[in-house]
Each structure stands twice: as structure tokens, then as C-alpha cells.
Amino acid sequence: MKMSRKFKYNLMRLLRVKDSPHQVALGFTLGFIPNWYPTFGLGVILSVGLAKIVRVNPVAAFLGGVIGSPLWPALFFLNYKVGGLLLDRRTRVDEIEDVDYVEALEQTIDGVNSFFSKSYTFLAGALVNTLLFSIFMYIIVYFLFKAYRTGLLRRLRGKL
């Protein structure tokens, strides 16, 4: 099955669910959250698990996790930058190419052991970004799903 056809199929599954726009938007938002943190490929699994614990739409959480997965360098870059701004610290990450997944994980683990370690910058940025972007994402997905659900479903049926 082609990737675009598979994406359309999952999007149709999401649009056809009987869940409210609130459950879909919250599922998508919760699904995106693990992408802000180093999860070593377990982000999508964590997304679906988190959705099931909170009892929101797991398909939306899966899509949120999958959409966010390729964005991790940009998300980690934002974590460093926002953390640096909040804590008034200069970060070693000046460009998106400077983001290293393993180093971010090591710094995150170091942050648990030392309050003033260099990873505190990453963690502070991640927490703020998670909160702000989650609120923003929830609002956007909620209104898009509520307003365009039936129209999108009709269009996808014709193209599938």
C-alpha cells in the first residue's frame, strides 16, 4: 500500500469516528507531546498509550505522534532556544544542525541528577514548549475538525 494511500486511509478512519472534536483534538495533542522529549523511537507507542490512559481518540494520538516524529530536530532546537531565553543562558546550539539526539537524551538524564546542569536549559524549554504548543495545537485541531470534518471526508472518499 502506498504511503499516501495509507495516510488517506488513516485520515478517513479519524474523520469517521463518532468521537467529539474535543476527544480528537485532545488525542492529537497528547500524541504530539512525546516528540518534544528524547524517546528513542518510542514516541508513537507512548502517544497511543497516553491516549488510552486519558480515554481520548487513539487514532488521533497515533497521527499526532507520527506527524511529530520527523520534526524532532526542530522541536529540540526550540527546546534549547526557549530554555536559553527563559534561563538567560547561552546555549551550545546555534543552528538546527547542532541538535544531537543522543546528547539531548544525556542532558535530559543529567537534568534529573543536577538541578543546575546544562540539561536544565533543555528541560525548561521542553516544558514551556509542550504547554504552549499543546494549547495552540488543541485549539487549531478542535476548530479544524469541527468545521471541516464532513467536507474533508467527502473529498477523501472521492480520491481514495
C-alpha positions as CSV (number, residue, x, y, z in Angstrom):
1,M,0.0,0.0,0.0
2,K,1.4,3.4,-1.0
3,M,2.2,5.8,1.8
4,S,-0.1,8.5,0.6
5,R,-3.0,6.0,0.3
6,K,-2.2,4.7,3.8
7,F,-2.2,8.2,5.2
8,K,-5.5,9.0,3.5
9,Y,-7.0,5.7,4.8
10,N,-6.0,6.6,8.4
11,L,-7.2,10.2,7.9
12,M,-10.6,8.8,6.8
13,R,-10.7,6.5,9.8
14,L,-10.1,9.5,12.0
15,L,-12.8,11.6,10.3
16,R,-15.3,8.8,10.5
17,V,-15.1,8.2,14.3
18,K,-18.0,9.1,16.4
19,D,-15.8,10.9,19.0
20,S,-16.3,14.5,19.7
21,P,-14.0,17.2,18.3
22,H,-12.7,17.6,21.9
23,Q,-11.6,13.9,22.1
24,V,-10.0,14.0,18.7
25,A,-8.1,17.3,19.3
26,L,-7.0,16.2,22.8
27,G,-5.9,12.8,21.3
28,F,-3.9,14.5,18.6
29,T,-2.3,17.0,21.1
30,L,-1.4,14.2,23.6
31,G,0.0,12.2,20.7
32,F,2.3,15.0,19.7
33,I,3.7,15.7,23.3
34,P,6.3,12.8,23.4
35,N,8.0,14.4,20.3
36,W,9.3,17.2,22.5
37,Y,11.4,14.8,24.5
38,P,14.1,12.2,23.6
39,T,12.1,8.9,23.5
40,F,14.4,6.8,21.1
41,G,11.6,5.8,18.7
42,L,9.0,5.0,21.4
43,G,7.2,8.3,21.0
44,V,4.3,6.8,18.9
45,I,3.8,4.0,21.4
46,L,3.8,6.5,24.2
47,S,1.4,8.6,22.3
48,V,-1.2,5.8,21.9
49,G,-0.7,4.6,25.5
50,L,-1.2,8.1,26.8
51,A,-4.4,8.5,24.7
52,K,-5.7,5.2,26.1
53,I,-5.0,6.2,29.7
54,V,-6.8,9.6,29.3
55,R,-9.5,7.9,27.2
56,V,-9.3,10.0,24.1
57,N,-9.0,9.0,20.5
58,P,-6.0,6.7,20.0
59,V,-6.1,7.1,16.1
60,A,-5.7,10.9,16.5
61,A,-2.9,10.3,19.0
62,F,-1.1,8.0,16.6
63,L,-1.4,10.6,13.8
64,G,-0.1,13.3,16.2
65,G,2.9,11.1,17.1
66,V,3.7,10.1,13.5
67,I,3.4,13.7,12.3
68,G,5.7,15.0,15.0
69,S,8.4,12.3,14.7
70,P,10.2,13.7,11.7
71,L,10.2,17.2,13.3
72,W,12.3,16.2,16.4
73,P,15.4,18.2,15.3
74,A,13.3,21.4,15.1
75,L,11.5,20.6,18.3
76,F,14.7,20.0,20.2
77,F,16.2,23.2,18.7
78,L,13.2,25.1,20.0
79,N,13.6,23.5,23.4
80,Y,17.2,24.7,23.7
81,K,16.4,28.2,22.4
82,V,13.4,28.7,24.6
83,G,15.2,27.3,27.6
84,G,18.1,29.6,27.0
85,L,15.8,32.6,26.8
86,L,14.0,31.7,30.0
87,L,17.1,31.0,32.0
88,D,19.2,33.7,30.4
89,R,21.8,31.2,29.4
90,R,23.8,30.9,26.2
91,T,23.2,27.5,24.6
92,R,25.7,25.5,22.6
93,V,23.0,25.0,20.0
94,D,23.1,27.9,17.5
95,E,21.7,26.2,14.4
96,I,19.3,23.3,13.8
97,E,22.2,21.1,12.6
98,D,23.8,21.4,16.1
99,V,20.9,19.3,17.6
100,D,22.1,15.8,18.5
101,Y,19.5,13.3,19.7
102,V,21.9,11.3,21.9
103,E,23.3,14.4,23.5
104,A,19.8,15.7,24.2
105,L,18.9,12.4,25.9
106,E,22.1,12.5,28.0
107,Q,21.4,16.1,29.0
108,T,17.9,15.2,29.9
109,I,19.1,12.4,32.2
110,D,21.7,14.6,33.7
111,G,19.0,17.2,34.5
112,V,17.3,14.7,36.8
113,N,20.6,14.4,38.8
114,S,21.6,18.0,38.9
115,F,19.3,21.0,39.1
116,F,21.8,23.4,37.6
117,S,23.2,21.2,34.9
118,K,23.3,22.2,31.3
119,S,20.3,20.0,30.6
120,Y,18.1,22.2,32.7
121,T,18.0,24.6,29.8
122,F,16.7,21.8,27.5
123,L,14.1,20.6,30.1
124,A,12.8,24.1,30.9
125,G,12.4,24.8,27.1
126,A,10.7,21.5,26.6
127,L,8.2,22.0,29.4
128,V,7.3,25.5,28.2
129,N,7.1,24.4,24.6
130,T,5.0,21.4,25.5
131,L,2.5,23.6,27.4
132,L,2.2,26.5,24.9
133,F,2.2,24.4,21.7
134,S,-0.2,21.9,23.2
135,I,-2.8,24.6,23.9
136,F,-2.2,26.1,20.5
137,M,-2.4,22.7,18.7
138,Y,-5.6,21.7,20.6
139,I,-7.4,24.9,19.6
140,I,-6.4,24.5,15.9
141,V,-7.2,20.8,15.6
142,Y,-10.5,21.3,17.5
143,F,-11.8,24.0,15.2
144,L,-10.5,22.4,12.0
145,F,-12.1,19.1,12.9
146,K,-15.3,20.7,13.9
147,A,-15.6,22.9,10.8
148,Y,-14.1,20.7,8.1
149,R,-14.8,17.1,9.1
150,T,-17.7,16.3,6.7
151,G,-16.2,18.3,3.8
152,L,-12.8,16.5,4.1
153,L,-14.5,13.1,4.4
154,R,-16.4,13.7,1.1
155,R,-13.2,14.8,-0.7
156,L,-11.2,11.8,0.5
157,R,-13.9,9.3,-0.4
158,G,-13.7,10.6,-4.0
159,K,-9.9,10.3,-4.2
160,L,-9.4,7.0,-2.5
